Amino acid sequence: MKSDRIERRRFLKGTLGAASLVALAGCDNLTQSSWFRSLLRKAETLTEAAQRAVTPKDALAKEYGEADISTVFPANGNTDPGTEAYAEHLAQNFSEWTLEMVGLVKTPRSWSLAALKELPFRTQITRHDCVEGWSAIGKWTGVSIGDLMHQVEPLPSARYAVFHCADVDDEGVAYYESMALADCYHPQTILAYELNGKLLDVPHGAPLRLRFERQLGYKQAKYVTRIELVESLAEIGGGKGGYWEDQGYEWYAGI
């Protein structure tokens, strides 16, 4: 199982990550050029700006009915953090799991999983679109990240929220994801603890998984332990805004 996960991740890095830059195949000198990488970043920023300009900030991803829920919701990517610390949390049924919100906030806070479940929740039935080419519809229940933001009060300098995860890859690199602070307040942006009416299992990201609707599947971080508000993404991880983004995926994955 572990070796299968490693080979899968290597395939994704070597094939899907490269596919996102297919227009650059065979142009290594060009891709290594600082001015060309800067041009790519500007193009992505333009795409994001254009989409935000034509889409109301609170526009909802399509929501479905119970009858539309997929019989099988694939668990792709990393399906088990595989660390001793996570195994201990699992053995304790996540009773000691905490979520921290730190960084550029007025009042840093942490919540136990039980405390999060006592907060107002949202349930939404949405479609998950994966870069591998498949889609599935699932019913997610969780706490609004916007509600958590109101509790910690972001500072004016905060521009991004970084989601740190409990899992690492086979090379010891930690998973993380990020979004613009404004997207944290979207009504469908939640930290889910249930899928299809049942507590999340390990393959699907137990005990907390980001649901960043209107974005592709690789943005839906699993095993979330900490949310850090920052002004710049440059010094987080590989500096591109997320684990897969560091492999060549686009940071803005709006659909």
C-alpha positions in Angstrom: 0.0 0.0 0.0 2.8 2.4 1.0 4.8 1.6 -2.2 1.7 2.0 -4.4 1.1 5.5 -2.9 4.7 6.5 -3.5 4.6 5.3 -7.1 1.3 7.1 -7.6 2.7 10.3 -6.3 5.8 10.1 -8.5 3.6 9.5 -11.5 1.5 12.6 -10.6 4.6 14.7 -10.2 6.3 13.5 -13.4 3.2 13.3 -15.6 0.3 15.4 -14.5 2.5 18.2 -13.2 4.3 18.3 -16.5 1.0 18.2 -18.4 0.0 21.5 -16.8 3.1 22.9 -18.6 2.6 20.9 -21.8 3.2 24.0 -23.9 6.7 24.2 -22.5 7.8 20.7 -23.4 11.3 20.6 -24.8 11.9 24.2 -23.8 14.0 23.7 -20.6 16.2 26.8 -21.2 13.1 28.9 -21.5 11.4 27.5 -18.4 14.6 28.2 -16.4 14.5 31.8 -17.4 13.4 34.1 -14.6 11.7 36.5 -17.0 9.6 33.6 -18.5 8.6 32.3 -15.1 7.5 35.8 -14.2 5.5 36.0 -17.4 3.7 32.7 -16.5 2.9 34.0 -13.0 1.5 37.2 -14.5 -0.7 35.2 -17.0 -2.1 33.2 -14.1 -2.8 36.3 -12.1 -4.6 37.7 -15.2 -6.7 34.6 -15.5 -7.6 34.8 -11.8 -8.4 38.5 -12.1 -10.6 37.9 -15.2 -12.6 35.1 -13.6 -13.1 37.1 -10.4 -14.2 40.1 -12.4 -17.0 38.1 -14.1 -18.0 35.9 -11.2 -19.7 37.4 -8.1 -17.5 36.8 -5.1 -20.3 34.8 -3.3 -21.4 32.9 -6.4 -22.1 29.3 -5.4 -20.8 26.2 -6.9 -23.8 24.1 -8.1 -25.4 22.1 -5.4 -27.1 18.8 -6.0 -29.8 16.6 -4.4 -29.4 13.4 -2.3 -30.3 11.3 -5.4 -27.3 12.7 -7.2 -24.7 11.5 -4.7 -22.1 9.2 -6.3 -22.2 5.6 -5.3 -18.4 5.7 -5.0 -16.4 8.8 -4.1 -12.8 7.9 -4.9 -10.1 8.6 -2.3 -7.1 9.7 -4.3 -3.8 11.4 -3.5 -2.5 10.5 -0.1 -4.9 8.1 1.6 -3.0 7.8 4.9 -0.5 10.2 6.5 1.4 7.1 7.7 3.1 8.9 10.6 3.3 7.7 14.2 1.7 10.9 15.4 -1.3 10.5 13.1 -1.6 6.8 14.0 -1.8 7.8 17.7 -4.6 10.3 16.9 -6.5 7.7 15.0 -6.2 5.2 17.9 -7.7 7.9 20.2 -10.5 8.5 17.7 -9.1 12.0 17.2 -10.1 13.1 20.7 -6.9 15.1 21.1 -6.9 16.6 17.6 -6.7 20.4 17.5 -7.0 23.0 14.8 -4.9 26.1 15.3 -5.3 29.4 13.6 -2.2 31.6 13.9 -0.1 34.2 12.0 -1.5 37.6 11.2 -4.5 37.5 13.5 -5.5 39.6 16.4 -6.3 36.6 18.6 -4.7 33.3 17.8 -6.9 30.4 18.7 -7.1 26.6 18.8 -10.2 24.3 18.8 -10.6 20.7 19.6 -12.4 18.6 17.1 -15.3 18.4 19.6 -15.4 22.2 19.9 -15.5 22.6 16.1 -18.5 20.2 15.9 -20.4 22.3 18.5 -20.2 25.4 16.1 -22.9 26.1 13.5 -22.4 23.8 10.5 -23.1 23.8 6.8 -24.0 20.8 4.7 -23.6 21.0 0.9 -23.8 18.4 -1.9 -21.2 19.4 -4.5 -19.2 17.9 -7.4 -15.5 17.2 -6.9 -13.5 17.6 -10.2 -10.1 16.0 -10.2 -7.2 16.8 -12.6 -7.0 13.1 -13.3 -10.2 13.4 -15.3 -12.9 12.0 -12.9 -15.6 13.7 -11.0 -17.8 12.6 -8.1 -20.7 14.2 -6.1 -20.6 14.0 -2.3 -22.4 15.5 0.7 -20.0 17.4 2.9 -20.8 18.7 6.4 -18.4 21.0 8.3 -17.7 24.4 9.9 -17.5 27.6 8.0 -14.0 28.9 7.8 -15.4 32.4 7.7 -16.9 31.9 11.1 -13.5 30.9 12.5 -12.0 34.0 10.9 -14.4 36.2 12.7 -13.2 34.7 16.0 -9.5 35.4 15.4 -9.9 38.7 13.5 -7.3 38.8 10.7 -5.0 41.8 10.7 -5.1 44.2 7.8 -1.8 42.9 6.4 -3.2 39.3 6.0 -3.7 38.3 2.4 -3.6 34.5 2.3 -4.6 31.6 4.4 -2.2 28.6 4.4 -3.6 25.2 5.4 -1.0 23.0 6.9 -1.6 19.2 6.9 -0.6 16.2 9.0 0.8 14.2 6.1 4.2 14.2 4.4 5.4 12.7 1.1 7.9 9.9 0.8 10.7 12.5 0.8 9.5 14.1 4.1 7.9 17.2 2.5 4.8 18.4 4.3 1.6 18.9 2.4 0.0 22.3 2.5 -2.5 24.4 0.5 -3.5 28.1 0.4 -6.2 30.5 -0.7 -6.8 34.2 -0.9 -8.1 35.5 2.5 -11.3 36.7 0.7 -12.1 33.1 -0.3 -12.2 32.0 3.3 -15.4 33.9 3.7 -17.2 32.2 0.8 -20.3 30.5 2.2 -19.2 27.1 0.7 -15.6 27.2 2.1 -15.7 24.8 5.0 -13.6 22.4 7.0 -15.5 19.2 6.6 -15.7 16.5 9.2 -18.4 14.4 7.5 -18.9 12.9 4.0 -22.3 11.5 3.0 -23.6 11.6 6.6 -20.7 9.7 8.2 -17.5 10.9 9.9 -14.6 11.2 7.4 -12.5 8.1 7.2 -8.7 8.1 6.9 -8.6 7.9 3.0 -10.9 10.9 2.7 -8.9 13.1 5.1 -10.1 12.4 8.6 -10.7 14.3 10.8 -10.7 17.6 8.9 -10.6 18.3 5.2 -10.8 21.6 3.4 -13.7 22.0 1.0 -12.8 24.9 -1.3 -15.6 24.7 -3.8 -15.3 26.1 -7.3 -11.7 24.9 -7.2 -10.2 21.7 -8.6 -9.6 18.6 -6.4 -6.0 19.2 -5.5 -6.9 22.3 -3.6 -9.1 20.3 -1.2 -6.4 19.7 1.5 -6.8 16.7 3.8 -5.7 16.2 7.4 -5.8 19.9 8.2 -4.1 20.8 11.5 -3.3 24.5 11.3 -4.4 27.6 9.4 -1.8 30.3 9.1 -2.6 33.8 7.9 0.3 35.4 6.0 1.0 38.5 3.8 3.0 36.5 1.2 3.3 32.9 0.2 7.0 33.3 -0.8 8.4 31.8 2.4 5.9 29.0 2.9 6.8 25.5 1.6 8.3 25.8 -1.9 6.9 29.4 -2.2 4.2 28.6 -4.8 1.3 28.4 -2.5 0.8 24.6 -2.2 2.4 21.2 -2.3 1.1 20.5 -5.9 1.7 24.0 -7.0 5.4 23.5 -6.0 5.3 20.6 -8.5 4.1 22.9 -11.3 0.3 23.0 -10.8 -1.4 26.4 -11.0 -2.2 28.2 -7.7 -5.5 29.5 -8.9 -7.6 26.4 -9.9 -11.0 28.0 -10.4 -13.6 26.1 -12.4 
